[in-house]
Every structure is written in C-alpha cells, then in structure tokens.
Amino acid sequence: MTNDLADRVRERLGHRNGVSEVRMMGGLCFLLHGNMLVGTMKNGDLLARVGPEGHAAALARPGAGAMLFTGRAMKGFVVVAADALDDDALDDWLSTSLAFVEPLPPKEKKAAEKRPAARKPARRKTPVS
C-alpha cells in the first residue's frame, strides 16, 4: 500500500526542484530542500507536516488524526487515514504541507562527524631475565 501512495505523491511532487526521498520512521519521507514535507506509512496512511499554527485545523479535516511518536502527539504533524486519500484529498494535503514547508530555509547537510582515532594501549615490555 505504501508504494501506491508513494507513487501518487511522487507523481505530484517529482517535478519540483529540491524534492528528495529518504526512508525514515518505517516508511518513505519526502523532503523539500531537506525539510520534511510528507511521509507515506506502511499501512498506506499519509504523514503530513502542517506546522503548529495549522495543527488544529488539520485535525478537523476528514480522516486526520494526531501523529503519535513514543506515545506523545507531535504538534505540527497529522496522520491521514489511507481511506480518506482520494486524489482531491491528497492534492489538498500536499498543498497544505507545501504551504508550511516552502517558506522554511533549506537545511544544510550535516558534515560527517569525525571520531577521534581509538588509542591502542601501549605495549609493555616484559623484562627478560
């Protein structure tokens, strides 16, 4: 089911500059200039980023529910049930997420952290008798 939704999202967003995909949270997330936009979940639901200001209005829409992470609701994100995602609804959710994410500054890629080399213990010389 996730692949079907991912294909539908890809069809709508694939032409946009700055869109990328990354596997995360058990599904596939679509990013815009490094900022999470939407995600597709294993069961076919959509994770939509709506921002803190749009959270209450988004929850009032058909099929929307709180996004729970480790038992806590994540404000600014909603989960939309797969059965509520006809083409028009998907377009509306993508527009809502784009309205919040497009103005955000691009995320800079994090440089890979270099770990200090592990120090080997000094070898002790044993006295020869």
N, C-alpha and C positions, 0 to 999 in steps of 0.2 A: 504494500500500500504506500509506503514512504516513497518508493521510486516513482509511482504515478504522480504523487503530489510534487515531488522534487522536479519531475519533468515539466509539470504545469507551471511551477514557479520559474524554472529555468527559461521556459518559453517566453515568459513575460518580462524577465529581468536580464536575460542573456545579452541583449543588445546594448545595455547600459555600460558606460565606461566606469571602471572601478569596482565592478561586481566580482566577487570571488566566492568560492565554496570551501568549507572546511568541515570535516567530521568532528562532531562535538556533542556532548550530552546525549549520546545514544542515537543520534540522528545526523542530519546534514544541515548546517547553518549557512545561510547566505549573508555575506558581508558587503558593505558598501564603503569603500576606502578604509577597510579594516574595522569598521564599526558593525556590530551585529545588527542585522535587519530583520530577518525572519528565519525560522528553522522548521524543518519537517521532522516529525517524530515517527518512531517505528510503527505506531498504530494508525498513522495517517492523519493525525492531528497537526495543526499548524501552531507554532510558537511565534507570536507577533510582538514586536517591540513597539510600544505605543507611547512610552515616556510617562513620567509621573503625573503630568498635568492631564493626560488623556486616559489615564488608567480607569477612572470611574465610568466614564462614558463608554469605553471599550467593553467593560464588564457588562454593561446593559444591553449590548448587542446580542442577537441570536447566536447560540452555540458557544459563547465565550465564557471562560471560567478563569479562576485565579491560577497563575503559574506557581506551583509549589516546588521549592527546592529545599531539600533536607527538612521538610515539614513546615517551612515558612513560606508565606506568599511573597513573591518578588514583585514589588511595585514597579510599574512601567512595562511589565510583560504580561500577556494573556495567552491562554491556550484556547484554540478554536477547534471544536469538535469536527472530525472529518465529514460527518453527515451534514454539516452546515456550510460546507465549502463548495457550493456550485460556482460556476465561472464568475458570475457577477459578485458574489460574496468574496471570492479570492481576490478579485481585482480591487474591491473596496479595502480589504485588509492590507494588501500590498501598498495601496495609496496612503493609508493611514500610517503604516510603518515608514514609508519613504518621507512623508511629511515631517516625521520626527527625526529621522536619521540624516537626511540630506544636509541640513544646516550644521551638523556636527563637524568639527575639524577632523581631517584624516588622522588615523592612528599611525604613529611611526612604528616601523618594525623594530622589535627589540633585538639588540645585538646579542649574539650567543655569549653567555657568561663563560668566562674562562676560569676554571678551577685551578687553584694552585696545585702544582705537582705534588703528589704524595711523597713524603720523605721516607726513604728507606732507613731502617735503623742501622746505625754504624756497626760494622762487624768487629767483634772483639778478637783480638789476637790472644790466643792462649799461649802461655809461656811453655817453652819446650824445656823439659828437664833432662 
